[in-house]
């Protein structure tokens, strides 16, 4: 096919190409239609749209046209870092495609002597290519690659110019996809948190800023004498000492959600106000998206407001049935969930501290927790509470 015919077809198909691009923002599977169309228009032998890690050294997933699954697997496992064009692609400005014939330092003759060509490209009759990074963020690199046979010839500067005219639309579509994913991730996390526990809560994003708060939390934040407030979008305590503890707890919890810290969250007791004993419980949450997610792992922290006098009680029947607790152990668990220390529990139950400690050990073993903080986290993020 001549260059003139290819460019004529490309300009006629431009509206359809742009439509494919924006359709993929809300439905990533539509990327397949885009590269199918590009292969037909540009007389390409094959094409791949790759989702890689941020450094572009590991393939996470891909959309392909006319690419044998075995060759793609060997590419992902080995040849991805032997491709002679790849180091230069990583160093070239993103948002553009580059012709393997015109835009790279390696000559075609040297390319023919490379292991990549001899063992991977040549058996597939791949002679020329055009590719580049079309989108990149802090966790993902997306690269578009089209290949041609020797008979079809190299990608010309005019063909490259047309393909690069699509780059702004591609980048905008990926930005939209990122925004859609953010909303979907937060909605899923909020829905899960709402069904797990009746406790009021707020959701914090990876920067510690409030992404969501239930109605009761929002109402509380508007109260003038509330100990909790927002500063620059982040939850803070008016008590300076406790505020430092809360900030540290949130920071470590978010690091835990992102796999950078071994922490299950924790509880912070607030000063008693109007005879109400309130504590904040902070827990890590991680959202795992599909492989085509531009941010496949999203880190959140959830902050529960635990009011001992709130109109919620532990469902002892569920405790007994779900964890095979005895009646006595369920009673101890209920008091532990209020944050009471074991000596106080023993006093309230008119029991010995030795008995209560043995019951606590049994509770930890049956609930697969390692202490009162982990037990409280399990109860708050589970479905053991019921309306009073």
N, C-alpha and C positions, 0 to 999 in steps of 0.2 A: 504494500500500500504506500503511495507517495506521501511525502510530507504535506503537500498542498491538500490532498484529500483528507488526511488525518486532521489537520487544523480546521478545515471547513466543517467536518463532522463534530469536532470538539466545540466550536463556537455555537453550532446549532443545538448541541446537547447541554450547553452551560446552565440554562434554567433547571433542567432535570438533575444535573449534578449538584447544584446548590440545594435543591429540594431534598435530595438524598442526604446531604450533609446535615441539614437541620433536623430531619426526621430522626437521625441517629442520636441526636442530643438527648432525646427522651426514651429512645429504644435502641440501645447499642447494637442489637442484631442487624439494624439497618445499615451498618457499616459494610456488611457483606454485599449489599446491593450496589453501594458506591464503587467498591473495587471491582466488582463484576463489570460495571459500566465502563470504568477506566480501561480495563483490559481490552474490551471490545473496541473502544474508540481509538486507543493508541497502538493497536496491533501488537500488544504485549503478549509474551509467552505465558507470563504468570505475574502474580502480585501478592503481596503480604502486607497486612497492617498489624504491627507488633506492639503489644503492651509489654514493656520491660521495666526493670527496677530503675531507680533514679539515675544510676551510673550507666545504664544501658548495656550491662554485661550479662544479664540473665533475663530470658524470655519468660514472661508470666502466662500469656495467652496470645492468640493471634486469630485474625481472619485471613483466609487464603483463597487463591484462585489458581487452579491447575498446578498445585504443589502436592507432590506425593507425601503422604503422612509419614512414611519412613524417613524421607529426606528432611522433612521439617523437624522430626524428632532428633535426628543427628545434628541438625543445625542448632537447635536449642541446647543440646547436651555438649556440643564440641565446637562446631564450625562458626558459631556466632562470634567468637573472639579470634577466629583466623581470617575472617573476611578482610581483605586488604583495604577496603574502603572505610571500614567501621571506625578505626581510630580517628580518621579525618572527619567523619560525620560528627563524632562527638565533639570535635574542636570547632567545627563550623557553626556559625550562628543558626539557632533554631528558627523554625517558621518558613524554611525554604527547602526545595528539593535540588539536588545536585547531580549532574550527569557524570556517570563513571568514566566516560570517554574524554570529556572536556574539563572537568572541575577537580580532578584528583591528580596527585603528584605521580602516582604509579602509571607507567606506560602500559599499553595493551599487551605488549610483548612480555613485560615482567609479570603481568597478571596471568598470562598463559603458563608461566613457570611456577606459579604458586600452588601450594597444597590445596588451598581452597578451590581453585579452578579445576585442577586435575582430578580431585576426588569427590567434589561436590557439584560444582557448576557445570563442568563439561559433560558428565553423564546425563544431565538434564537439558543439554543444549542451550545453556544460559551463557550468553556472550557479552551482553551490555545491560546496564541498569541505570535507574535513576532513583534517588531516595534521599531521605533526610528526616530530621526530627520535626514533626508537625505540632507537637505539644509537649511541655515538660513542667512538672511541678516538684514539690519537695519529696515525693515518693514514687512518681511514675514518669516514664518517658514513652511517648508514642511515636513510632517511626513508620512511614509509608515507603514501600519499596516496590518498584515495577521492574520486570526483567524482559529482555528481548533476545531472540536468537540472532546468530550472525547474519542470516538472510534478511531479517527485518531491519537491521542496522541500528546505529546508536540513536539515542535521544538527542535531537538537535536543540540548539539554543532557543529557537522559536517554540518548540514543543515544551521545553522547560519553562519558558516564560508564561505559556498558558497555564500549565499546572501550578506554577507559583501564584498565578492570579486567584487561585482557589484557596491559598493559604490563609488569608484573613477570615474567610468563612469557616475553615476548619478550626482555627484557633477559637473563634467565637462559639462554635458548637461545643467544643470541649469545655469552655468556661461555663456554658449553660448546663452541660452534663454534670459538671462539678457542683453547681448550685442545686440541681435537682437531687443529686445523691445526698447532699447535706441535709436537705429537708426530709428525704426518705429515711435517712439514718436516725435523725432526731425523732421523727414520728414513731418509728419502730421502738426506739429505746423508751420513749415516753409511754407508749401503749403497754409495753412489757412492765414498766415500773408501776403503772397505775393498777394493773391486774395482780401484781405480786403482793402489794401491801396497801392498806388504807391510810398509811401515814402520809401526811403532807410532805411534799418534797420539791426540790429544785434541781435542775440538771445544769451542769457546768460543762463547757466545751474544753478543748485541749489547752486553751489559754487561761482557764479558770474563770471565764466570764459566763454569766448566767444566760443559758440558751432557752430555758423554760422554767416557769414556776407555776405551781397549781394556784387556784384562786385564793386559798387560805393563806399561803405564803405571801402572795402579792398584797393581800389585805394587811397582813402583819407588817410588811415592809413600809406601808404607808402610815403606820402608827408612829406618832412622834416619840414615844418613850420606849420603843422597841430596841432591844439590845443588838439586833441584827439590822444591817443596812447595806446598801449597794454603794460602792465607790468605783467609778470608772467601769461599771458593769460587773464588778466582782463582789461577792459577799464578804462583808467585814463586820467585826464586832466592835462596839463602842468601848468595851473594856480593852485597854491597850495590851495587857498581859495575855488575855485570852485570844485577842486578835492575832498575835504572833503564833500562838499554838494552832489556831484554825488555818492560817495561811500555810504553815508548815505541813499540817495534816492534808490539806487539799493538794499541795504540791507533790507530796510523796504518793498520794492516792492516784493522781494523774500519771505520775511516772510508772506506777505499778500497772495501770491500765495499758500503758504503751510498752510494757515489758522491760522497763529500765530500773525497776525497784521492786523488791520483794515485800509487798505490804498489802494487807487485806483491808486497808482503811482503818477506821477507828472511831471512838466516841469522845465527845467533848461536852462535859457538864457545864451548863450555864448557871450563873447566880440565880438563886430563887427570886422570883418576882411575883408579887401578889399571891403568895403561898402556892405557886405552881412551880413544879420541878421539871424543867425542860432540858433536854440534851440534844445535841446535833450528832447524827451518825453519818459518816462519810464513807462511801464504798466506790470501788472502781468498776467501770463498765466498759466493755469493748465491743464495738460493732464490726463484724466481719462481712464485707460486701462481696459481690461476685468478682471473678477475675478481671472483668472489664472495668471495674471501679477505678477511677483515677486516684482515689485515696482508699485503698482496699481495707485498711485498718483504721478505725476512728476511735479515739480515746475520749471517754467522758468520766466525770465523777458525779455521783448522785448524793445529794445532801438531804437526809431525812430529818424531820423535826419530830422528836420523840417526847411526847408529853405524858407523864405518868398518870395525870388525871384526865387524859383525853378519853372520849367516849368510845374506846376500843378495848377489847379484852382478848387474851389468847384463847384460842379454841382448844381446850384441853383434850377433847375427844380426838381431834386431828393429831395432836401431839402424841397421844397414846397409840393411835392406829398407824400413823406414818413412821414413827420412830421406835415403836414397841416400848414406850416408857411405862413405868408403873404409875399408879395414881400419885404416890408420894413423890416420885421423880417429876411428874408433870407439875405438882405444886411448887417444887423447888425451882423448876424452869421458869414458871410464871414470875416468881420473885427475882430471879436472876435477870429476866428480861427487863425488869424495872431498874436495873443497874445497882441493885443492893449487893453489898459484899457478903461473903459467906457467913461471917460471924453475926451480922444483922439478921440474915435469913434464919440461922439457927435459933436466935433469940425469938423471932416472930413465930416460929413453928414450935417453940418450946422443946427443941431437940438439941442434941450435943453437936458440937462443931465437928467431931470425928464422923458422926453419921452423915451430916450434910456434905462433908468433903468426899466421902465415899459415894454419895448419891451424885455429886457433881462429876466425879470421874466416870461414873456409869453413863451419865447424860452425854458427856463429851464423846465417849466411845460410840454410843448409839447414834449420835448425830454427826459423827465424823468431824468434830471440831476440836480445837486444841486450847480452848480457854473461853472465858466469858465474853470477850470481845468478838471472837469468831462466832460464838453461839448467837449473840445479839444480831450480828450481821445476817446469819442464816434466817433468823426469825423475821427480821425486818424486810428482807428481800424475798421472803417466801409468801405463802398464802395461809399462814397459821392464825392471823388475826381475823376477827369477825366483829361486825357492829354490835354495840352493847344494847 
